[in-house]
């Protein structure tokens, strides 16, 4: 007989409560595909309400290619005018030159100026839609925005439940636990901008939060416990960039401080801190985010020895949007060779089920699907519904 028990019958009331938890989050609600502006009035979040009105009134988002072309022409015009502007400044008295330098630092550029047109490069692109990168895309501070996908996977199967997770302390033994190989997983994620335009019309400070839970909801014999919940608050400073590389548009660069923990006591406590760099590219219906990170030392109290050699030292996420389908492929690696060459890969697919509901498939293979399993390798397959995808 298999050491893993067969999953018991679902708990409808508990599962319904989890779905209600997601649906009740006003900050994460998607704007409905409204047929009338009247349907948009009840939306509390400014950004989502605006998107609803745009959809109801048939207003199309600006084509990022047109924005890029306009920014390129503005940049060429500015470069051509620079020699003449330099000569004009040099001919002015010293006091007037100083006054103009101060004025340039603090005066707002008109919306049709060359600098404003350059700052609107990529308006309407995938990354701009999530990070408000273009000058005209700014929506102000403390609006809740989507961050990572929000989903509920009632069926989340693993090939190898981690029934003896490593102890967070060398002097404490591993703890034996008996787990079902089918559980439920859900994730909540959002971000909000705390400061806008730190440097002229660029540089936004964002605060993000992601929480993912693995719930042994089918294990009625043990009161359906939560097996593992990971909490991930972070702060990110994000800058708009404007360059091209191999046909991709470099839209975003930033760095942040990230904390991740599972909120448990020894010997199952897990916690680590990182400084994470972010570099974002997009092209048409594709985006690519590169995130190398550096762990901040915990000193002598290391709850995750060698976690970088399992979870990795960076990841890359490629997202493709095709109609109402969204595909995401994430890969991460330790960036080491030999026995220390480890990592993981994850594939997500969000697909339409109805006008307002999408299905979600998730496949993961490798180390660190959750913090408690950072040094445990397994394959996971999940099926459920999405409330928010990447875009």
Backbone torsions as a table, in degrees:
resi	resn	phi	psi	omega
1	UNK	NA	140.8	179.0
2	UNK	-63.8	141.3	178.3
3	UNK	-68.8	-13.2	-179.3
4	UNK	-100.5	127.4	-177.4
5	UNK	-69.4	150.6	173.6
6	UNK	-66.3	139.5	-178.2
7	UNK	-62.1	135.5	177.6
8	UNK	-75.7	175.4	179.3
9	UNK	-62.5	146.7	-179.5
10	UNK	-60.2	157.1	175.6
11	UNK	-103.1	95.4	-172.1
12	UNK	-59.6	-40.4	-177.3
13	UNK	-66.0	-41.0	-179.3
14	UNK	-68.8	-41.8	179.1
15	UNK	-63.9	-40.7	178.4
16	UNK	-63.5	-36.9	178.3
17	UNK	-63.7	-38.6	179.0
18	UNK	-65.6	-41.6	178.3
19	UNK	-63.6	-41.3	178.9
20	UNK	-62.6	-35.4	178.3
21	UNK	-58.9	-44.5	178.9
22	UNK	-67.3	-46.5	-174.1
23	UNK	-65.3	-22.9	-176.1
24	UNK	-84.9	-1.6	-178.0
25	UNK	-81.8	101.2	-176.7
26	UNK	-66.0	-30.8	-177.3
27	UNK	-71.2	-19.3	-175.9
28	UNK	-106.5	0.4	-177.1
29	UNK	-66.9	140.1	177.2
30	UNK	-86.3	146.5	175.8
31	UNK	-65.7	130.9	-178.6
32	UNK	-70.1	156.0	175.6
33	UNK	-78.7	80.7	-169.6
34	UNK	-78.1	147.3	173.1
35	UNK	-98.7	-9.9	-179.4
36	UNK	-144.4	143.2	177.1
37	UNK	-59.3	-22.0	-179.7
38	UNK	-59.4	-31.2	-177.3
39	UNK	-72.3	-12.2	-175.8
40	UNK	-91.0	-11.7	-172.5
41	UNK	-62.8	-31.7	-173.7
42	UNK	-80.7	-6.9	-177.9
43	UNK	-76.8	123.6	-174.6
44	UNK	-82.1	-33.0	-175.1
45	UNK	-79.8	126.1	-173.7
46	UNK	-57.3	-47.8	-176.6
47	UNK	-62.4	-42.3	-179.4
48	UNK	-70.2	-35.8	178.7
49	UNK	-65.8	-40.2	178.0
50	UNK	-63.0	-42.7	178.7
51	UNK	-62.5	-37.8	178.4
52	UNK	-63.6	-46.2	178.7
53	UNK	-63.0	-41.0	178.6
54	UNK	-59.4	-42.8	180.0
55	UNK	-67.2	-40.8	-177.3
56	UNK	-67.7	-33.9	-177.1
57	UNK	-94.8	1.9	177.1
58	UNK	73.4	23.3	179.8
59	UNK	-80.3	123.9	-178.2
60	UNK	-90.2	141.1	175.7
61	UNK	-67.5	153.3	-179.0
62	UNK	-65.2	138.5	178.5
63	UNK	-70.4	121.3	-178.9
64	UNK	-61.8	-27.6	177.9
65	UNK	-66.4	-40.5	177.0
66	UNK	-65.5	-39.5	178.2
67	UNK	-64.3	-40.9	178.6
68	UNK	-65.0	-41.7	179.6
69	UNK	-64.4	-41.7	179.5
70	UNK	-65.4	-40.0	178.3
71	UNK	-65.7	-37.6	178.9
72	UNK	-64.9	-43.6	179.0
73	UNK	-64.6	-39.6	178.6
74	UNK	-65.2	-38.6	179.4
75	UNK	-65.9	-40.8	178.4
76	UNK	-65.1	-40.8	178.5
77	UNK	-65.0	-38.5	179.5
78	UNK	-67.6	-41.4	178.9
79	UNK	-64.0	-38.2	179.8
80	UNK	-67.7	-31.2	-177.2
81	UNK	-85.8	-14.7	-174.5
82	UNK	-58.7	-44.5	179.5
83	UNK	-58.9	-39.2	-179.3
84	UNK	-70.7	-37.9	177.4
85	UNK	-65.1	-36.4	179.3
86	UNK	-65.3	-44.5	178.7
87	UNK	-62.2	-40.2	-179.8
88	UNK	-63.7	-42.9	-179.7
89	UNK	-65.2	-42.2	-177.4
90	UNK	-64.9	-24.2	-179.7
91	UNK	-82.6	-8.9	-178.1
92	UNK	-85.2	155.6	174.1
93	UNK	-61.5	156.1	-175.8
94	UNK	-58.9	-42.6	-178.5
95	UNK	-63.0	-37.4	179.7
96	UNK	-69.4	-37.6	177.7
97	UNK	-62.1	-42.2	178.4
98	UNK	-63.6	-42.3	-179.2
99	UNK	-61.4	-40.0	-178.4
100	UNK	-70.0	-34.5	177.4
101	UNK	-62.4	-47.1	177.9
102	UNK	-62.0	-42.2	-179.6
103	UNK	-62.6	-40.7	179.7
104	UNK	-64.0	-30.1	-178.2
105	UNK	-73.1	-33.7	-170.5
106	UNK	-112.6	-18.3	-178.9
107	UNK	-77.7	137.6	176.9
108	UNK	-76.3	136.7	177.8
109	UNK	-76.6	139.2	174.0
110	UNK	-63.2	154.3	-173.7
111	UNK	-61.9	-24.0	-178.6
112	UNK	-100.4	9.6	179.2
113	UNK	-71.0	163.0	179.3
114	UNK	-61.4	-43.1	-179.5
115	UNK	-63.3	-39.0	179.0
116	UNK	-65.9	-40.0	178.7
117	UNK	-66.3	-38.0	177.0
118	UNK	-64.9	-39.6	-178.2
119	UNK	-71.6	-10.7	177.9
120	UNK	-97.1	12.5	176.0
121	UNK	-57.8	136.7	176.4
122	UNK	77.6	8.9	-179.8
123	UNK	-59.2	126.8	-178.1
124	UNK	93.1	-2.1	178.9
125	UNK	-74.5	172.3	-177.4
126	UNK	-60.2	-49.0	-178.2
127	UNK	-70.5	-33.9	176.8
128	UNK	-64.3	-34.2	-178.9
129	UNK	-67.5	-23.6	-179.9
130	UNK	-100.0	-27.9	-171.9
131	UNK	-118.1	4.4	176.8
132	UNK	51.1	54.9	-172.2
133	UNK	-80.3	-44.3	-178.3
134	UNK	-67.6	152.4	-179.5
135	UNK	-56.4	-43.4	-176.7
136	UNK	-79.4	-4.9	-178.9
137	UNK	-93.4	-6.4	-176.8
138	UNK	-63.7	133.2	-177.8
139	UNK	-117.2	10.7	179.3
140	UNK	88.0	-173.8	-172.8
141	UNK	-103.8	159.2	174.4
142	UNK	59.0	36.5	164.9
143	UNK	-99.6	129.0	179.3
144	UNK	-73.7	129.4	-178.9
145	UNK	-126.5	158.3	175.5
146	UNK	-65.8	148.7	177.9
147	UNK	-126.7	-93.7	174.9
148	UNK	-92.9	167.8	-176.8
149	UNK	-58.9	147.0	175.2
150	UNK	-113.2	121.0	-174.5
151	UNK	-151.5	164.5	173.0
152	UNK	-131.0	119.6	179.7
153	UNK	-113.1	92.3	-179.0
154	UNK	-61.6	-28.8	177.7
155	UNK	-114.4	112.0	-180.0
156	UNK	-133.6	102.0	-172.2
157	UNK	-101.2	143.8	175.1
158	UNK	-125.9	146.9	179.6
159	UNK	-77.4	-20.3	-174.9
160	UNK	-152.3	87.0	177.0
161	UNK	-58.0	138.8	-178.3
162	UNK	-87.5	86.8	-173.6
163	UNK	-86.0	-8.0	175.9
164	UNK	-133.8	69.3	-178.8
165	UNK	-63.9	150.1	-178.4
166	UNK	-62.2	146.5	176.7
167	UNK	-78.4	144.8	177.9
168	UNK	-78.7	-6.5	177.6
169	UNK	-131.0	137.3	-176.3
170	UNK	-64.9	-26.5	-176.7
171	UNK	-88.0	0.0	179.0
172	UNK	-113.3	136.8	-177.7
173	UNK	-75.1	164.6	172.8
174	UNK	-64.7	148.4	178.6
175	UNK	-102.2	131.7	178.1
176	UNK	-84.0	133.7	174.7
177	UNK	-142.4	149.3	-178.5
178	UNK	-106.1	125.6	-172.0
179	UNK	-127.6	145.9	167.3
180	UNK	-74.4	148.6	178.7
181	UNK	-87.4	-0.8	172.8
182	UNK	-122.4	127.0	179.1
183	UNK	-141.5	-169.9	176.9
184	UNK	-117.1	139.5	177.5
185	UNK	-125.9	139.5	172.1
186	UNK	-143.1	156.5	-177.6
187	UNK	-137.8	135.7	171.8
188	UNK	-115.7	141.8	179.9
189	UNK	-159.1	136.1	176.2
190	UNK	-155.7	167.8	175.5
191	UNK	-146.1	160.7	175.7
192	UNK	-145.8	145.9	-179.2
193	UNK	-86.8	124.1	-178.8
194	UNK	-92.9	-35.6	179.6
195	UNK	-138.1	136.8	-178.0
196	UNK	-117.4	138.9	174.4
197	UNK	57.0	61.4	178.3
198	UNK	-65.6	-31.9	-176.6
199	UNK	-126.2	92.7	-177.7
200	UNK	68.6	-116.0	177.0
201	UNK	-113.2	32.0	-178.0
202	UNK	-144.7	157.7	177.3
203	UNK	90.8	96.0	180.0
204	UNK	-115.0	138.3	177.6
205	UNK	-99.9	118.0	-178.1
206	UNK	-110.7	148.6	171.0
207	UNK	-118.8	128.1	-177.5
208	UNK	-123.2	157.2	177.2
209	UNK	-147.3	131.7	176.9
210	UNK	-132.8	136.3	177.5
211	UNK	-135.2	127.5	178.3
212	UNK	-128.2	137.7	-175.0
213	UNK	-128.4	143.7	172.2
214	UNK	-115.2	120.2	-168.2
215	UNK	-120.5	118.6	176.9
216	UNK	-79.1	61.6	-171.3
217	UNK	-69.1	-20.9	-178.2
218	UNK	-92.0	-1.0	-179.2
219	UNK	-92.8	76.9	-177.7
220	UNK	-66.4	-29.2	-178.0
221	UNK	-63.4	-27.2	-179.0
222	UNK	-113.1	27.6	175.1
223	UNK	64.4	27.2	173.5
224	UNK	51.4	63.5	-174.6
225	UNK	-77.3	157.3	167.3
226	UNK	-79.4	119.0	-177.6
227	UNK	-74.6	-41.3	-175.9
228	UNK	-160.5	133.4	173.0
229	UNK	-129.3	129.5	179.4
230	UNK	-110.4	132.0	-179.3
231	UNK	-112.2	132.1	-173.3
232	UNK	-139.4	83.9	171.0
233	UNK	-84.0	150.8	178.4
234	UNK	-157.1	159.9	176.1
235	UNK	-126.3	131.2	-175.5
236	UNK	-130.8	135.6	171.7
237	UNK	-104.5	116.5	-170.6
238	UNK	-118.1	133.3	179.2
239	UNK	-119.0	144.2	171.8
240	UNK	-77.1	135.0	174.2
241	UNK	-121.8	165.8	-178.2
242	UNK	-148.7	81.5	177.9
243	UNK	-147.0	168.5	178.8
244	UNK	-122.0	144.8	178.5
245	UNK	-146.7	114.6	177.4
246	UNK	53.4	40.2	178.3
247	UNK	85.4	-2.7	177.7
248	UNK	-102.2	148.0	177.8
249	UNK	-96.8	120.7	174.6
250	UNK	-76.8	107.4	-173.0
251	UNK	-101.1	-30.0	-164.7
252	UNK	-142.6	141.8	170.3
253	UNK	-144.9	140.4	-179.6
254	UNK	-170.8	-180.0	176.4
255	UNK	-151.2	157.1	-178.0
256	UNK	-155.3	171.0	175.4
257	UNK	-112.1	127.9	-172.6
258	UNK	-124.7	131.2	174.2
259	UNK	-116.7	137.4	177.4
260	UNK	-138.3	131.4	179.9
261	UNK	-153.2	168.5	178.3
262	UNK	-113.0	3.3	173.2
263	UNK	64.5	25.8	-177.6
264	UNK	-112.7	161.4	179.0
265	UNK	-88.7	165.0	174.8
266	UNK	-58.4	144.7	9.2
267	UNK	-94.9	11.4	-177.5
268	UNK	-106.9	13.2	179.1
269	UNK	-69.1	139.7	176.7
270	UNK	-138.0	133.8	-179.7
271	UNK	-164.8	138.8	171.8
272	UNK	-157.7	160.5	-178.0
273	UNK	-127.4	144.1	-177.2
274	UNK	-139.4	152.3	162.7
275	UNK	-101.3	122.5	-173.4
276	UNK	-119.5	128.2	172.1
277	UNK	-90.8	149.5	-180.0
278	UNK	-129.5	127.0	175.0
279	UNK	-130.4	121.6	-174.1
280	UNK	-119.0	137.1	177.1
281	UNK	-127.6	152.6	169.5
282	UNK	-149.6	163.9	175.3
283	UNK	-160.8	122.4	-178.6
284	UNK	49.8	-115.7	-176.9
285	UNK	-101.1	27.0	179.7
286	UNK	-123.5	148.9	169.7
287	UNK	-141.9	152.4	179.8
288	UNK	-137.4	124.8	178.4
289	UNK	-118.4	124.1	177.2
290	UNK	-107.0	131.7	-176.1
291	UNK	-136.5	86.5	167.8
292	UNK	-76.0	148.2	178.3
293	UNK	-139.2	160.8	179.4
294	UNK	-128.9	124.9	-177.7
295	UNK	-74.2	138.1	173.2
296	UNK	-88.9	124.4	-173.7
297	UNK	-61.6	140.3	174.4
298	UNK	-93.1	7.4	-177.7
299	UNK	73.5	-135.6	-177.5
300	UNK	-82.6	-13.9	-177.0
301	UNK	-100.5	71.0	-178.5
302	UNK	-90.5	109.9	-179.2
303	UNK	-82.8	-11.0	-177.5
304	UNK	-135.3	70.5	-176.9
305	UNK	-56.4	126.2	176.6
306	UNK	67.8	25.9	-176.0
307	UNK	-60.3	-31.1	179.8
308	UNK	-63.3	-28.1	179.8
309	UNK	-81.3	-2.8	177.1
310	UNK	-115.9	-60.5	-179.5
311	UNK	-71.8	-31.1	176.0
312	UNK	113.5	176.7	178.8
313	UNK	-115.8	14.4	178.2
314	UNK	169.0	163.8	176.5
315	UNK	-143.5	165.7	176.5
316	UNK	-135.7	134.1	-180.0
317	UNK	-125.7	120.5	178.0
318	UNK	-105.9	125.3	-178.2
319	UNK	-121.0	135.6	176.7
320	UNK	-129.2	131.1	177.5
321	UNK	-110.2	125.0	177.9
322	UNK	-131.1	103.5	-174.1
323	UNK	63.6	-127.2	177.1
324	UNK	-96.2	9.1	176.1
325	UNK	-96.8	140.6	176.3
326	UNK	-132.5	132.5	-178.4
327	UNK	-120.8	136.2	178.6
328	UNK	-135.1	133.8	177.2
329	UNK	-125.4	117.9	179.7
330	UNK	-112.6	134.0	174.1
331	UNK	-132.1	141.6	176.2
332	UNK	-140.5	156.6	-174.3
333	UNK	-151.9	156.5	179.8
334	UNK	-74.5	-15.6	-177.0
335	UNK	59.8	34.4	175.7
336	UNK	-133.0	161.9	-179.5
337	UNK	-107.1	-178.6	177.0
338	UNK	64.0	-138.7	-178.9
339	UNK	-67.9	-15.0	-179.1
340	UNK	-94.6	5.5	179.3
341	UNK	-83.9	96.6	-178.2
342	UNK	-140.4	168.9	178.9
343	UNK	171.7	-152.9	-177.6
344	UNK	-161.7	160.8	174.1
345	UNK	-136.8	141.6	180.0
346	UNK	-137.8	134.2	177.5
347	UNK	-118.3	130.7	176.3
348	UNK	-123.8	140.2	177.5
349	UNK	-134.1	118.4	173.5
350	UNK	-105.1	128.0	-174.0
351	UNK	-136.3	150.3	-176.7
352	UNK	-73.1	136.2	171.7
353	UNK	-107.2	-44.1	176.8
354	UNK	-144.0	-170.2	-177.2
355	UNK	-62.7	-33.5	-175.0
356	UNK	-120.1	6.1	-176.3
357	UNK	-133.3	139.5	178.5
358	UNK	-126.5	145.1	173.6
359	UNK	-83.9	165.3	-178.0
360	UNK	-144.4	127.5	174.0
361	UNK	-116.3	134.5	179.0
362	UNK	-133.0	131.7	177.1
363	UNK	-128.6	127.5	-178.3
364	UNK	-130.3	138.4	173.7
365	UNK	-142.3	129.6	177.7
366	UNK	135.4	-156.4	-178.0
367	UNK	-97.2	148.2	167.8
368	UNK	77.5	39.2	174.1
369	UNK	-60.8	-31.6	171.7
370	UNK	-139.1	169.1	-177.7
371	UNK	-63.8	-39.1	-179.0
372	UNK	-63.7	-22.5	-178.4
373	UNK	-107.5	27.7	-173.4
374	UNK	-60.5	-31.5	179.9
375	UNK	-109.1	20.7	-177.6
376	UNK	-117.0	128.7	-179.5
377	UNK	-100.5	136.0	178.4
378	UNK	-162.7	167.7	172.9
379	UNK	-108.3	137.3	-179.5
380	UNK	-128.1	140.3	176.1
381	UNK	-133.0	125.0	-178.4
382	UNK	-124.6	148.3	177.9
383	UNK	-138.6	130.4	-179.5
384	UNK	-172.4	-143.0	-177.5
385	UNK	-128.6	151.2	177.8
386	UNK	-109.3	139.2	169.2
387	UNK	-100.8	-31.7	174.2
388	UNK	-144.9	134.5	173.0
389	UNK	-100.6	-159.6	-178.9
390	UNK	-68.8	-37.0	-176.9
391	UNK	-134.5	NA	NA
